[in-house]
Amino acid sequence: MSARAAGAMQEVAPTAATPVAPAASPAPAAVATPPTDGGATFDQIRRLLAEHRRNTARAILKRWRDTHPDAPLPADLKALEANPRD
């Protein structure tokens, strides 16, 4: 190999001092943050109310509310929260 060819290879080959960019962090999983809109939870509560299982529906709503104290509550479920003993 000629000196010129060897010099060309040295320019192309990375050295130990060549910085390597860190791998990108994976995107956070969709389940990392629970939804605050209550979608499936509210559907479950409505099913329980339709089955006349108010105490169970109220308990599930309370757990959701404890986890999401500032999230808006649908109008049809506000009465359940407002009237704990009806």
Secondary structure as UniProt FT lines:
FT   HELIX           3..12
FT   TURN            16..17
FT   HELIX           30..32
FT   HELIX           39..50
FT   TURN            51..52
FT   HELIX           54..67
FT   TURN            69..70
FT   HELIX           75..82
FT   TURN            84..85
//
